Amino acid sequence: MILSAAVFLPIAGMIAILLTPKTQVKLIRQIAIGVSAVVFLLSAIATLQFDSGNTGMQLVEKVAWIPQMNVFYHLGVDGISIPMVFLTGLLGLLACVASYNIEVRVKEYFALYLLLLTGMMGTFVALDLFLFYVFWEIVLVPMYFLIGIWGGPRKEYAAIKFFLYTLAGSIFMLLGILALYFKSEPHTFDMVQLAANHAYSLGFQKIIFLALFFGFAIKVPIWPFHTWLPDAHVEAPTPISVILAGILLKMGTYGFLRISYPLVPDGARWFGIYMAILALIGIVYGGFVALAQTDFKKMVAYSSVSHMGFVILGLSVFTYSGFDGAVLQMFNHGTITAGLFLLVGVLYDRTHTRDMNSFGGLGARVPVYAAILTVFSLASLGLPGFSGFVSEFLCLLGSFTVYKVITIVSCIGIILGASYLLYMMQRVLLGPLNPKWKELPEINGRELFTLIPLMVIILLIGIFPQGMLNLFGPTTHALVDAMGGIAR
């Protein structure tokens, strides 16, 4: 029952917070952080118990839920979902600690935060399409309020835009799920059964893949469905930006791996070239737009469009290296970009501005902050020795054997990544110190607690990536084989 505990413990914490008087702010924070810590512990235990050599589902829980519709409460993990479960537990704890300085409507904030944690964790472990859709939609509600109430000056606009975009995609996804249910004999929402019996016509698979594609592409987001992302990131409070970039975007790419590819593989292969083209546009477009930004947070937001493009590129080619790189990039992007958003928040809490041109010379004033920002920036631009290099290299390696021209042009994204990140470091850390920030305080212990674990992971994977690849490699390779992968 370890997965059920990880999914529903936050609901218990939410109820405890709702029963706590709103004047007990310290107790509310302690409950939220305590629950998040236990969820992380459960996700770590599940990861340690996971047998990477077994490509089937593990830690399975299956109970009849709505027998009349053949709906089951069905949970489980494999090599594709276990990294996301661990990442959700880790970032769930770190973002909760980063939320400690929330001062307005603290009770409501942490109650919604724990509900969000349940939805995210449930999405990554659900093996029934009906249950998956329920958790997918649960995420939408607390995120809407967390942006709309605790966000920046344009928070209502950003929250509504996020809600409408995601809801529109969810409607298409629901139609695809219902079509799969009624097409199956006997009717079932069980992902494992549907994957084992996917003898559908190519025309049907194309329609289903496109229906699911809109739902997942908006969440990633794939260009041109990305326009909600910068607004949501810029207006969201820092911890919610961490969750949004680190976990929510991965729900989209996870959906391709968990549902679209196993259930309609012929439709996925038919759409492969179009996925590669959209990935290329996202990589280059995101890089150029990030380079043009003066808002620190918006720069990191557009960098996500570019970096997630490498995930889509890896998923478009159906090769071992491509899929390995895609899953590793999902995890690495979650840790690196989460760290960058936390660092933006550290600076904003002290200066109340995100204009990079208003800084300068902070490397001498806050050297510890500067060193950490340098590490995360170098990891994001893909410097060898850091985790970002390994995953992007694998995505490019896997795609080169299939789409040579697209892969070569996609390398522009690496150059652009180095450009906007080094340009950011120059404006923020180097040059003469702006007298306005001569008394700027150094990063504190609580903030270091949220960043050091991410730095350790970035360095460990950068130096020894095989440990992570061994965790999910057998599962991704089995998926490629099942889909009739066209290259190794």
N, C-alpha and C positions, 0 to 999 in steps of 0.2 A: 504493500500500500504506500510505498515511498513516493510515487508520483502523485497519487491523490492527496497526500499530505502536503507536498510542495505546491499543488494547485490551490487547495482550499484553505490552507492555514491563513493566507492573507485575508480571506473572507471572515474567519474567526477574529483576526486582528481588527478588521474594519468594524465588526459589531462591538468589540471591546472599546474601541475609540468612540463610537457613537454613544455608548453608555457612560462614557467618562465626561464629567462636567467640562465645559469649554474653558473654564478658568484654569484647569489643571494642564497647562500648556506643556510643562516639562514631562509629565506622565504620558501625555499623548505622544510626544516625540519618542519617548523611551519605548512605548508599546510598538510603534511603527518600526523603529530601528531593530528592536528585539525580534519582531516577526520576520523582518527582511533578513536578519542574520541567520535565523533558523532555516528559512527557505534556501539561502545560499548553502548552508551546511548540508541540507537534503540534496541539493543539486550536485554538490561535490561528492557526496556518498554515492549517488546514482552513477556519477561518472567513474568513480573508482570501482564500482561493482560491474561496470559494463565490460563485456567480453568483446573486444574489437575483432576477434577472429570469426565471430558469429554474425553473419550478414542478415539474419532474421530479426524479428522484433523481440525485445527483451523487457523485463520488468512489466510484463503484460497484465493488465486488469481488464476483465470483460464481464459485464453484467447486463442483462436485459433491462432496457430503460422504457421504451415505448413499443411493446411487442406487436401491437396492431400495425405499426409501420416498419417493423424489423429494424428499429433503432436501438443501438447498444451504447452503454457507457463503456467505451473501449479506449484504453490508454496503453501506450507503449513507446519505446525508444529504439532507434537503431543508430548507425554511425552518422547519419545525416542530422538527426535531431539532437543527439546527446551534446554536441558542441554548443548548440543554441540553448539548450536547457542550462548548461553551466554558465554561459554568457548572461542569460537572463537572471540567474541567481546572483551572479557577481555584480552586474550593473544595477540590479534592483537594490542591493545593499548599499553600494557606493553612492548612487543617486539619492537614496533615502538619507544618508549621512550628510550629503551636500544640501539637502533640504532643511537642515537644522536652523538656518537663519530665516526661514519663512516666518513672518510675524503676523500676517493678516489671515484671519479665518483659518487658524492652524488645524482645528478639529476637522473641518470639511476637507482641507487639502490632503491630510494624511489618510483619511477614510477613502477618498477617491484614488489616492496613490496605491493603496493596497488592493483596491478593486482592479485597477489597471494591471497590477502584478499578477493577479489571478488570471485575467484574460490572456496576457502574454504567455504565461507558463502553460496554460491549457491549450493554446494554439499549437505549441510545439510538441505536445504529447498526445493529442487527440488522434485516434485512428478510425473514427467514424465521421463521415462527411457532415452529418447533421450536427454532431457535437463540435466539430471543427468550426462550423459556421457560427454556432452560438458563441464560442470563445472569441472568434474573429470579431464579431459585432460587439461583444462586451467591451473590448478595447476602445472602441470608438467613443463610447459615452463619457467615461472619465477623462479621456484625453481632450475631448471638446471643452469640458468645464475647466480642466487644469490650465489650458491655454486661455480660455475666455475670461476667467476670473483673475488669475494670477499673472497674466502676461503683460506685455508692454502697451504703449499708447494705442496701437491698432489691433489689440487683442481680439475684439469681437469679430472684426473682418477676417483675421487669420483663422480663428476657430471655426467660423461658418464655412470658410473656403475649404478647410481641411475636412470638415464633416461632409459637405456636399460631394466633394471629389471622391472620398472614400466610400460614401454610401452609394454613389452611382456605380462605382466599380463592383461593390458588393452585390448589387442587383444582377449584373451580368453573371457574376460568379454563381449566384443562387440558381439562375436559370440553367447554367451548365450542370450544376450538381443535381438538380431535379431531372434533367434529361438523362444523366447517367443512371439515376435511380430507376426510372421507368423503363430504360433500355435493358437493364440487367434482368436476368432470370435465374433465381427468383429475385424480386426487387430487394435491393440492399444498399445501404450507405457505407458498408464496411470497405475501407480502403484496401485492405489486404486481399479480400475476395475479389474486388473489382480489378485490382492489378493482376490477379491470377487469371482472370477471364476477360480480356480486353479485345476480343475478336470482333471489333466493330469495323464498319466500312470506312474507307478513307474520307469520304465526304462527311460522314457523321463526326469523325475524329477532328476534322478541320473546324467544324462548327463549334464543337465542345472546347477545343483548344483556344479558339478566339474568344469565346465567352469567358473562360477562366483567365485568359491573358489580360483582359481589361481590368479584372479585379486585382490581379497580382501586379500588373505593370504600374497601376496608379499608386500602389503601396510602396513600390521599390524606391523612388519612382523612375520609370523609364521615360526618356524624352519621347514625345512632347507632353507627357502627362505629369511633368515635374513642377508645374508653376505654383502648386500649393506649398511646396516644401520650403523655399526661402522665407515666405511670409510666416509659416508656422514656427520655423526655427528662430527667426529674429524676434518674434513676439513672445515666444514661450519662455518661462523662467528657466534658468540654467539646468536644474536637475531634469526637467521635462525635455529639454533639448537633448540631454544625454540619453534618455530613454528613447526618444524619437529616432535619433541617428543610430544608436547602438543596437536597438532591438526591433523597433517597429518596421524599419526599412527591410530588415532581414525576413520579416514575415512574408513579404512578397516573393523574394527569391526562394525561400523555403517552400512556398506554395507550388512553385514550378517543380521542385525536386520531389515533393511529397505527393502531389496530386496530378499535375498536368503530364509529367514525363512518364510515370509508371502506368497511368490509366489510359492515356491516348498517345502512345509513343509515335505512331505514324504521323499524326497531326503535328507533333512536336518537331519531327525531322523535316516535314514539309515547311514549317515556319522557321527553320534554322537560319537560313540566309537572311531573312528579314530581321530576326533577332540580332544577328551579327551587325547588320547595317544600323539598326537603332542603337546598339551598344557603341558603335564607332561614333555616331553623332553625339551621344551623351558624353562620351569621354572627352572629345575635342571641344564641344560646346561648353560643357561644365568647366573645363580648364580655362578657356578664354574669358568666360564671364567671371570666374573667381579672380582672375588676374586684374579685372577692371574694378574690383570692389575696394572701397575705403572702410566699410563697416567690417570689423574683425569677424563678427559672428556670421554675417552674410557670406563672407569669403569661405568660411569653413562649411557653410551650408551648401554652396555651389560646388565645393570640392567633393562633397558626398555624391552629387550627381555624376561627377567624373569617375570617382573611385568605384561606385556601384556599377558603372558601365563595364568595368573589367569583369565583374561577376557575371553580367549578362553575356559578355563575350565568351567567357569560359563555358557557360551553359549552352551556347549556340552550336557547339562543335561536336559534342558526343564523343569525346576522347577521355582517356584516363587522366591525362595531365590537365585538360580543360576543366573537368568536373572537380578534380582535387583542388585546383587553383581557385575555382569558384567558391567552394565550401570554406577553404582556408581564408580567402579574401573576405567572405562574410564575417568570419570570426575576427580577423585582424582589423577590418574596418570598424567593427564594433568597439574594440579596445582603443584604437588610435584616435578615432574621431570623438569618442566619448571623452578621452583625455583632453583633446583640444578644446572642446566645449567647456569642460571644467576650468581650464586655464583662462578662457575668455571670461567666464564668470568671476574668477578670482580678481581679475583686473577691473571688471565692471563694478563689482561690489565696492571697490576702493575709489574709483574715479568717476563712476556714473557716466561713462562715455565708452563707445566702442570704435570711435574714429581713430584709425591707426595713424593718421597724419598728426594727431594731437599728442602723440607720445614721443618716443625718441630717447635713447640713452638709458633705458631702464635696466640694461644689463649690469651697469655699475651700481645702481641703486638697490636692485633686488636680485642679486646674483643667483640665489637658489631657484627662484621663479624662472629666471632666464635660462638656467641650465636645464630645467625640466621642460620648458617650452621648446628648447633646441632639440631635445631628445624626441619629443613627439612630432616635431616638424620634420626632422630627418627621417623618422619612421614613415610618416605620411608621404613624403616625396619618393620613397622607395630606395633609400640608401642601403647597399649590401651590409649585412650584419644586423638589420632590423627586420621585423616580421613583415612589413609591407612589401619589401623587395621580393620575398619568397613567393607570396601569393600572386602578385602581379606577374612575376616571371613565369609561373606555371600557367596562368591564363593565356599569356602570349605564346608560350611554348606549345600548348595544346591547340590553339587556334591557327598557328602558322602552318601546320600540315594540311589545313582545310581551306582557310581563307587567307592566302598570303598577302594580297594587296591590302585587305582590311586590317590585318594585323600590323603591317608596316606603318600604315597611316595612324593606327591607334597609338603607336609609340610617341606621336606628338603629345599625347596626354601626359606622358612621363616628363617631357621637357617642360610643358606648361605647369605641371605640379611643382617641379623644382623652382620655376620662375615665381609663381605667386607665393609660395611658402618662404623662399629666401627674401623676396621683396618685403613680405610681412615682417620677417625677423629684422631686416635692415631698418624699417620704419619704427618698430616697437622697441628694439633692444639696443641698436647702435646709434652712433652720432652723439651730439651734445644733449645733455639732459634738459628736458623742459623744466624750467624753474617751478612750474606749477606742481610738479610731482617730486620735489626735493625731500618731502617728508613721507613719501609713500611707504607704508609698512610692508614688510616681507611676508611671504606666504606663511600661513600658520599651520599648527599641527593637524587640525581637523581636515584642512584642505590637502595636506600631504598624505593623510590616511586614504583619501579618495584617489590619489594619483599614483602612489608608489606601487600598489598591486598591478596596475595596468602597465607601468613601466617594466616591472619584472617579467610579465608575460610577453611583452613586446621583445625584450632582449632574449628571453629563453627561446621563443619560436624563431627569432632571427638567427640565433646561433645553432640551435638544434631543432629544425623543423620536422625531422622524421618522427619525433615523438607524437606530434599532433597529427601528422599524415597517417601514422599507424592506427590512430583512433578511428578515423572515418574512411580511410582508403579502401579497405575491403568492401564496404557497403557501396561507395560510389562506383567502384569498378564493376560490382555485380549489377548495378543499375545500367551502366553503359553496355554491358554484355546483354542484358535483358532487352535493351532498346535496339540491339543490333548495331553497336557503335561502329563507325566507319573508319576509325583509326585508333591506334594505341597511344 
